[in-house]
Amino acid sequence: MMTWSAIDKRLASAEAAVRGRLAEPSSPTWTTPIDLAAAASIDLDAWQRRVLSSTSSRLVVLGPRQSGKSTVSGILSLHTALTIPGSLTLLIAPSLRQSAELARTVRMTTTLLGMAAIDESTPSAASTTRIEFPNGSRVIALPGTSEATVRGYAAPRLVVADEASRISEETFAALRPSLAASTGGRLLLLSTPWLKHGTFYRTWVDASATWERIRVRPEDVPRWDAAYIEEERKSLPAWVFAREYLGEFADDDMTLFTAELIEGMLDRSVQPLFGSSFGALP
């Protein structure tokens, strides 16, 4: 069994190695994420260029799976890590497996640039969800399964939420305050649509100018086979195709009352029966 003294020595050795790497000449930098993609020989679609060119601190992307959303988030995460020393980037997804895939995209892009993270020499289970760079930056993948998993991370410069429509409101509520302490902190939501409620849905339909919104349709992904997409249109139920490919928050065949019908039945001019002194309903 390893003694505490031996553990302390190993930690000190690891810290010395990190300090040594931090003292090395800085890695090449890229002015924009698009420059980084070009250096890694990654071809970008027009919509991907729009996302990577955006300077908005709040950005939401609605589009189908396999359209290149992970590539975009990987490039943006890596650019943040490389150009802002000591920065923290959080990758959130409905499950740890999904967020680890985002981290894998970051690592693969790093490799394409001919670079390596400081933990490459000692791969472990932790290295699939945590990437550290010689400049002190970190990219950490977390599951969005509960609000407890995202607490405790201070002042991230970038938070990427993939399949955000399936991440709970409680998780987002616990995540948002961490950005308040981050100067220039950015929040990027990417997802296919799901139900007509929740943080992602409200963000997409909200008319405020706080968020920049980018929608991706099949015709925006030129590498897709048009014949296959047409076959999917014919084979799938209309609401499934609309949701999975067209980016529409569609009600399924089991829905008795659509969201639009329920919304139309509401009269917001009627005052609540009970005053605010009774508190919010659970």
C-alpha positions as CSV (number, residue, x, y, z in Angstrom):
1,M,0.0,0.0,0.0
2,M,1.3,3.4,-0.9
3,T,2.1,5.7,2.1
4,W,1.0,9.3,2.4
5,S,4.7,10.3,2.1
6,A,5.0,8.5,-1.3
7,I,1.8,10.1,-2.5
8,D,3.1,13.5,-1.5
9,K,6.3,12.9,-3.4
10,R,4.4,11.8,-6.5
11,L,2.2,14.9,-6.3
12,A,5.2,17.2,-5.9
13,S,6.8,15.5,-8.9
14,A,3.7,16.0,-11.0
15,E,3.4,19.6,-10.0
16,A,7.0,20.2,-10.9
17,A,6.5,18.7,-14.3
18,V,3.5,20.9,-14.9
19,R,5.4,24.0,-13.8
20,G,8.2,23.0,-16.2
21,R,5.8,22.8,-19.1
22,L,4.2,26.1,-18.2
23,A,7.6,27.6,-18.4
24,E,8.2,26.3,-21.9
25,P,7.7,28.6,-24.9
26,S,4.0,29.1,-25.5
27,S,2.3,27.0,-28.2
28,P,1.2,28.6,-31.5
29,T,-1.9,30.7,-31.2
30,W,-4.7,31.3,-33.6
31,T,-6.5,34.6,-33.9
32,T,-9.9,33.0,-34.4
33,P,-11.5,29.5,-34.1
34,I,-11.8,29.4,-37.9
35,D,-8.0,29.8,-38.1
36,L,-7.6,26.9,-35.7
37,A,-9.9,24.7,-37.8
38,A,-7.9,25.6,-41.0
39,A,-4.7,24.7,-39.2
40,A,-6.2,21.3,-38.3
41,S,-7.4,20.8,-41.9
42,I,-11.1,20.7,-40.8
43,D,-13.5,21.7,-43.6
44,L,-16.4,23.8,-42.2
45,D,-19.9,24.2,-43.4
46,A,-21.2,27.8,-43.7
47,W,-23.3,27.5,-40.6
48,Q,-20.3,26.2,-38.6
49,R,-18.3,29.2,-39.8
50,R,-21.1,31.4,-38.6
51,V,-21.1,29.8,-35.1
52,L,-17.3,30.0,-34.9
53,S,-17.3,33.7,-36.1
54,S,-19.8,34.7,-33.5
55,T,-18.7,36.9,-30.6
56,S,-21.9,36.6,-28.7
57,S,-21.7,35.6,-25.0
58,R,-25.0,33.7,-25.4
59,L,-25.4,31.4,-28.4
60,V,-28.0,28.7,-29.1
61,V,-27.8,26.3,-32.1
62,L,-30.8,24.2,-33.1
63,G,-30.1,21.5,-35.6
64,P,-30.2,17.7,-36.3
65,R,-27.8,15.1,-35.0
66,Q,-24.7,14.3,-37.0
67,S,-24.7,17.8,-38.6
68,G,-21.4,18.8,-37.1
69,K,-22.4,20.4,-33.8
70,S,-19.7,18.4,-31.8
71,T,-17.0,19.5,-34.3
72,V,-18.0,23.2,-33.6
73,S,-18.1,22.8,-29.9
74,G,-14.7,21.0,-30.0
75,I,-13.0,23.7,-32.0
76,L,-14.4,26.5,-29.9
77,S,-13.5,24.7,-26.6
78,L,-9.9,24.1,-27.8
79,H,-9.5,27.6,-29.1
80,T,-10.6,29.0,-25.7
81,A,-8.2,26.7,-23.9
82,L,-5.2,27.5,-26.1
83,T,-5.7,31.3,-26.3
84,I,-6.8,32.1,-22.8
85,P,-4.2,30.7,-20.4
86,G,-5.6,29.2,-17.2
87,S,-9.1,29.1,-18.5
88,L,-11.8,26.6,-17.6
89,T,-14.2,25.1,-20.2
90,L,-17.0,22.9,-19.1
91,L,-18.6,20.4,-21.5
92,I,-22.1,19.4,-20.3
93,A,-24.4,16.7,-21.8
94,P,-27.3,14.6,-20.6
95,S,-24.9,11.7,-19.7
96,L,-21.2,11.3,-18.9
97,R,-20.8,9.2,-22.0
98,Q,-22.0,12.0,-24.2
99,S,-19.9,14.7,-22.6
100,A,-16.9,12.4,-22.8
101,E,-17.4,12.2,-26.5
102,L,-17.2,16.0,-26.6
103,A,-13.9,15.9,-24.7
104,R,-12.7,13.2,-27.2
105,T,-13.4,15.7,-30.1
106,V,-11.3,18.3,-28.3
107,R,-8.5,15.8,-27.8
108,M,-8.6,14.7,-31.5
109,T,-8.5,18.3,-32.7
110,T,-5.5,18.8,-30.4
111,T,-3.8,15.8,-32.1
112,L,-4.6,17.1,-35.6
113,L,-2.7,20.3,-34.6
114,G,0.3,18.2,-33.7
115,M,0.0,19.1,-30.1
116,A,-0.6,17.1,-26.9
117,A,-2.3,17.7,-23.6
118,I,-0.1,17.3,-20.5
119,D,-1.8,14.1,-19.5
120,E,-1.2,12.3,-22.8
121,S,1.8,10.3,-21.3
122,T,-0.4,8.8,-18.6
123,P,-3.8,8.0,-20.1
124,S,-6.4,7.0,-17.6
125,A,-10.2,6.9,-17.1
126,A,-9.9,10.5,-15.8
127,S,-8.2,11.6,-19.1
128,T,-11.4,10.8,-21.0
129,T,-13.3,13.5,-19.1
130,R,-10.5,16.0,-18.2
131,I,-7.9,17.6,-20.5
132,E,-5.2,19.9,-19.1
133,F,-2.9,22.0,-21.2
134,P,0.6,23.4,-20.6
135,N,-0.7,26.9,-20.3
136,G,-2.8,25.8,-17.3
137,S,-6.2,25.7,-19.1
138,R,-8.6,22.8,-18.5
139,V,-11.4,21.3,-20.4
140,I,-13.7,19.1,-18.2
141,A,-16.6,16.9,-19.3
142,L,-19.5,16.6,-16.9
143,P,-22.9,14.8,-17.0
144,G,-25.9,17.0,-16.7
145,T,-27.8,14.3,-14.9
146,S,-28.4,16.5,-11.8
147,E,-27.6,20.0,-10.5
148,A,-25.1,18.5,-8.1
149,T,-22.7,17.4,-10.9
150,V,-22.1,20.9,-12.1
151,R,-21.6,22.7,-8.8
152,G,-18.2,23.7,-7.5
153,Y,-16.7,25.0,-10.8
154,A,-15.8,28.6,-10.6
155,A,-15.7,31.2,-13.4
156,P,-15.6,29.1,-16.6
157,R,-14.7,31.0,-19.7
158,L,-16.9,28.7,-21.8
159,V,-19.7,26.4,-21.0
160,V,-20.9,24.1,-23.8
161,A,-24.2,22.2,-23.3
162,D,-24.8,19.5,-25.9
163,E,-28.3,18.1,-26.5
164,A,-29.3,20.9,-24.2
165,S,-33.0,20.2,-24.7
166,R,-32.6,17.1,-22.6
167,I,-30.7,18.8,-19.7
168,S,-32.9,19.6,-16.7
169,E,-33.8,23.2,-15.7
170,E,-32.3,22.4,-12.2
171,T,-28.9,21.7,-13.8
172,F,-29.0,25.0,-15.8
173,A,-30.1,26.9,-12.7
174,A,-27.0,25.5,-10.8
175,L,-24.7,26.2,-13.7
176,R,-25.6,29.8,-14.6
177,P,-24.3,31.5,-11.4
178,S,-20.8,30.2,-12.2
179,L,-20.7,32.4,-15.3
180,A,-21.5,35.5,-13.3
181,A,-18.0,35.4,-11.8
182,S,-16.4,34.9,-15.2
183,T,-15.3,38.0,-17.1
184,G,-16.3,37.3,-20.7
185,G,-17.8,33.9,-19.9
186,R,-19.7,32.4,-22.8
187,L,-22.6,29.9,-22.8
188,L,-23.2,27.8,-25.9
189,L,-26.4,25.6,-26.2
190,L,-26.6,23.0,-29.0
191,S,-29.4,20.5,-29.5
192,T,-32.0,18.8,-31.5
193,P,-35.5,19.9,-30.3
194,W,-37.5,18.0,-27.7
195,L,-40.5,19.0,-25.7
196,K,-42.1,22.4,-25.8
197,H,-40.9,23.4,-22.4
198,G,-37.6,23.7,-20.5
199,T,-34.6,26.0,-20.6
200,F,-33.6,25.1,-24.2
201,Y,-37.1,25.6,-25.6
202,R,-37.7,28.9,-23.9
203,T,-34.3,30.1,-24.9
204,W,-35.0,29.3,-28.6
205,V,-38.5,30.9,-28.7
206,D,-37.6,33.9,-26.5
207,A,-37.6,37.1,-28.6
208,S,-35.0,38.9,-26.5
209,A,-31.8,40.0,-28.0
210,T,-29.7,38.4,-25.3
211,W,-29.2,35.2,-27.3
212,E,-27.9,34.8,-30.8
213,R,-29.8,31.9,-32.5
214,I,-28.6,29.8,-35.4
215,R,-30.8,27.1,-37.0
216,V,-29.3,24.2,-39.0
217,R,-31.4,22.4,-41.7
218,P,-30.6,19.4,-43.9
219,E,-29.7,21.7,-46.8
220,D,-27.1,23.4,-44.6
221,V,-25.1,20.1,-44.4
222,P,-23.8,19.6,-47.9
223,R,-22.0,16.3,-47.0
224,W,-25.4,14.6,-46.4
225,D,-26.9,12.4,-49.0
226,A,-30.1,14.2,-50.3
227,A,-31.6,10.9,-51.5
228,Y,-31.2,9.4,-48.0
229,I,-32.8,12.4,-46.4
230,E,-35.8,12.2,-48.8
231,E,-36.1,8.5,-47.9
232,E,-36.2,9.4,-44.2
233,R,-38.9,12.0,-45.0
234,K,-41.1,9.3,-46.5
235,S,-40.3,6.6,-44.0
236,L,-40.6,8.4,-40.7
237,P,-43.7,9.8,-39.0
238,A,-44.1,13.4,-39.9
239,W,-43.5,14.6,-36.4
240,V,-40.4,12.5,-36.0
241,F,-38.9,13.8,-39.2
242,A,-39.8,17.4,-38.3
243,R,-38.1,17.0,-34.9
244,E,-35.0,15.0,-35.9
245,Y,-34.2,16.7,-39.2
246,L,-36.0,20.0,-39.5
247,G,-35.4,21.3,-36.0
248,E,-39.1,21.7,-35.1
249,F,-40.5,21.2,-31.6
250,A,-43.2,18.9,-32.8
251,D,-45.9,17.1,-30.7
252,D,-45.9,13.4,-31.1
253,D,-48.8,11.1,-32.1
254,M,-49.7,10.4,-28.4
255,T,-50.3,14.1,-27.6
256,L,-54.0,14.8,-26.9
257,F,-53.6,18.6,-26.4
258,T,-50.9,20.4,-28.3
259,A,-48.8,23.1,-26.7
260,E,-50.4,25.6,-29.0
261,L,-53.9,24.5,-28.0
262,I,-53.1,24.8,-24.3
263,E,-51.4,28.2,-24.8
264,G,-54.5,29.4,-26.7
265,M,-56.7,28.5,-23.8
266,L,-54.8,30.6,-21.3
267,D,-56.0,34.1,-20.4
268,R,-53.0,35.9,-19.0
269,S,-55.1,39.0,-18.1
270,V,-56.8,37.1,-15.2
271,Q,-55.1,37.7,-11.9
272,P,-54.0,34.7,-9.7
273,L,-56.5,33.6,-7.2
274,F,-53.9,33.8,-4.4
275,G,-51.5,36.6,-3.7
276,S,-47.8,36.2,-3.7
277,S,-47.8,36.0,0.1
278,F,-48.8,32.3,-0.2
279,G,-45.5,31.6,-2.0
280,A,-45.0,29.7,-5.2
281,L,-46.7,26.4,-5.8
282,P,-44.4,23.3,-5.7
